[in-house]
Amino acid sequence: MAQKSPATATPPGAGEIPSAQPPSGSVTALRIGAAVAGALPSVVLRLAGVHLAPVPGMVVFGLGVLAAALLLMWAAETARADISGPLALALLAFIAVLPEYAVDLYFAYAAGTRPEYAAYAAANMTGANRLLVGVGWPLVALASYFAARRRGAAPGITLREHRRIDTGFLGAAALVAFVMPLTRQISWVLAVVLIAWYGYYLFRVSRCGEDDEEELIGVPARLAALPQQRRRATTVLVFAVAAGVIFACAEPFATSLVDAGASLGIDRFLLVQWLAPLASEAPELIVAVVFAWRLRGDDGLGALLSSKVNQWTLLIGCLPFAYLAGGGAASLPLVERQVDEVLLTAAQTVLAVVLLLDLRFLPWKAGLLFALFAVQFALPGESARVTLSWVYLALAVPLLAVRLRQLPPTVRALAGRIEGDPH
């Protein structure tokens, strides 16, 4: 990415993002109103304490999740008029994954007095992280592939230079994460380190500018054209409404999925590990796939990258404190199965980071991550998880060897300037 010249460089938040023929105010209001209307039944039912049967619950609250995802995407794109694009995506990723925080922190808090819930907290966290990389990233690649074919573009996603910040921070966090299976706990010391690391990550992305912003279309284009104060107030309001809808819908949507699965005789632990995270990750997955379908694969994968960073740092860091608040010790213990799950998740993260060091996410990389993710269901035994962890790491070594020249710029991105960063 070329460095902006002093005469043209614009710091994040200064000036407007160019828009392409925004719709009229009435059309914009109608589209936002339709999204809110789609979410309203789920919010009303949740506030009224109405409990639906599993299948109707999946439909009503699933519609709420879809509406929240749409509002999130509009708000994140509009926010680029006032903050850097990477920070806007980080904000989108954080809000979209709030249901995961709510579920995991509840399990960790309950584990303070009910030790069996500690297993659920670890299962939900590791399941969500592996789903994000093993299914979410390939879904974005698939959407990008078909979008590229439709428009005659080359397949694969090319990430912009500033994505080295995300990959660098995620890689460092992945290496630190091996402390958890080695010590068989998530200690408060590790928690403090991870939370601080996420804080520093936000600082770095907030100072990262872009010189090739996409033109806004549709609702974001109209909102970005508003006067500054109105635009900012509207962006905050849309973010807040989306977050509220996600909070209202996530738990009953996940519960409906789990209950429906349990009625079919599926193990509840597996449901907590896979179906519940799938529900809580739905908003960000929808947004990322839509970005990719619009040939904005960098933004789609960037949103999931940022989500992976915050879940693998801030979320894990919050678990011991929730456990302590619920009456437990200062460190959240991990039993044998959770040790293996955390080890496998850390190993998957290492391979994922290595694959992205060259800032290219090609179809074969997506296929590899998805295939390895699928293998764990064919080999569900505890020893198989350890074996698969070694497979991830064994693949990462030779792939890293041919990408060694990508390490210095990635390491520099953690602390200093990167190409295209105006600061």
Stockholm file with secondary structure:
# STOCKHOLM 1.0

chainA/1-423         MAQKSPATATPPGAGEIPSAQPPSGSVTALRIGAAVAGALPSVVLRLAGVHLAPVPGMVVFGLGVLAAALLLMWAAETARADISGPLALALLAFIAVLPEYAVDLYFAYAAGTRPEYAAYAAANMTGANRLLVGVGWPLVALASYFAARRRGAAPGITLREHRRIDTGFLGAAALVAFVMPLTRQISWVLAVVLIAWYGYYLFRVSRCGEDDEEELIGVPARLAALPQQRRRATTVLVFAVAAGVIFACAEPFATSLVDAGASLGIDRFLLVQWLAPLASEAPELIVAVVFAWRLRGDDGLGALLSSKVNQWTLLIGCLPFAYLAGGGAASLPLVERQVDEVLLTAAQTVLAVVLLLDLRFLPWKAGLLFALFAVQFALPGESARVTLSWVYLALAVPLLAVRLRQLPPTVRALAGRIEGDPH
#=GR chainA/1-423 SS CCCCCTTTCCCTTSSCCCBSSCCCHHHHHHHHHHHHHHHHHHHHHHHHTCCCCHHHHHHHHHHHHHHHHHHHHHHHHHHTTTSCHHHHHHHHHHHHTHHHHHHHHHHHHHTTTCTTHHHHHHHHHHHHHHHIIIIIHHHHHHHHHHHHHHHTCCSSEECCTTHHHHHHHHHHHHHHHTHHHHHTEECHHHHHHHHHHHHHHHHHHHTCCCSSCCCBCHHHHHHHTSCHHHHHHHHHHHHHHHHHHHHHHHHHHHHHHHHHHHTTTCCHHHIIIIIHHHHHHHHHHHHHHHHHHTTCHHHHHHHHHHHHHHIIIIIHHHHHHHHHHTTCCSSEECCHHHHHHHHHHHHHHHHHHHHHTTSEECHHHHHHHHHHHHHHHHSCSHHHHHHHHHHHHHHHHHHHHTTGGGHHHHHHHHHSCCTTCCC
#=GC SS_cons         CCCCCTTTCCCTTSSCCCBSSCCCHHHHHHHHHHHHHHHHHHHHHHHHTCCCCHHHHHHHHHHHHHHHHHHHHHHHHHHTTTSCHHHHHHHHHHHHTHHHHHHHHHHHHHTTTCTTHHHHHHHHHHHHHHHIIIIIHHHHHHHHHHHHHHHTCCSSEECCTTHHHHHHHHHHHHHHHTHHHHHTEECHHHHHHHHHHHHHHHHHHHTCCCSSCCCBCHHHHHHHTSCHHHHHHHHHHHHHHHHHHHHHHHHHHHHHHHHHHHTTTCCHHHIIIIIHHHHHHHHHHHHHHHHHHTTCHHHHHHHHHHHHHHIIIIIHHHHHHHHHHTTCCSSEECCHHHHHHHHHHHHHHHHHHHHHTTSEECHHHHHHHHHHHHHHHHSCSHHHHHHHHHHHHHHHHHHHHTTGGGHHHHHHHHHSCCTTCCC
//
